[in-house]
């Protein structure tokens, strides 16, 4: 009887042990899938986003906010490759183009304060190419996002970047309409 009981206990322990390992493996696999599938998530969301929506590619310390219009995706990658992919997708979309903002503070951080900051700045300039980049104080960005997220969706892509003030804020604008055409339209409406 003891032998039979011991056999049953060994069987239960084996099932439990292998079941737990399988479960842990599945959980780790799910986390990896989630990390790799951020590009797919972006591709699904981008056609829905339009003029006045925002996409933020942010550093690891960027806080999760309570604003109902903000949606978060965590990407366990460096900020610059993620930014490059996001800008490529936006520029290929055909319906939106980015208005690019960075924290003004980034231009004042020294290499002794944050190792790698100068290389980050140089590489980001390469990624931006000839696109205009506007700067604003970090607190101003939060005030702007607070206002905007009440009306418009803000997609936050959070990276594992640990250099401060490296977040990039992309306000989406219409790619097939511009300010001059809008002014002409408004002028024509005002003459009626």
TAPEJO-V744434 format. One record per backbone hydrogen bond with DSSP energy under -1.0 kcal/mol. CO is the residue of the C=O (numbers start at 1). NH is the residue of the N-H. If there is no record, write none. Layout:
CO/NH  CO/NH
This chain:
1/5  2/6  3/7  4/8  5/9  6/10  7/11  8/12  9/13  10/14  11/15  12/16  13/17  14/18  15/19  16/20  17/21  18/22  19/23  20/24  21/25  22/26  23/27  24/28  25/29  26/30  27/31  28/32  29/33  30/34  31/35  32/36  33/37  37/41  38/42  39/43  40/44  41/45  42/46  45/48  45/49  50/53  53/172  54/155  55/170  56/157  57/168  58/159  59/62  67/70  69/154  71/156  73/158  75/77  77/160  78/82  79/83  80/84  81/85  82/86  83/87  84/88  85/89  86/90  87/91  88/92  95/175  97/173  99/171  100/134  101/169  102/136  103/106  104/107  105/108  110/114  114/117  116/120  117/121  118/122  119/123  120/124  121/125  122/126  123/127  124/128  125/129  128/131  134/102  136/104  137/141  138/142  139/143  140/144  141/145  142/146  143/147  144/148  145/149  148/151  148/152  153/54  154/71  155/56  156/73  157/58  158/75  161/60  168/57  169/101  170/55  171/99  172/52  173/97  178/182  179/183  180/184  181/185  182/186  183/187  184/188  185/189  186/190  187/191
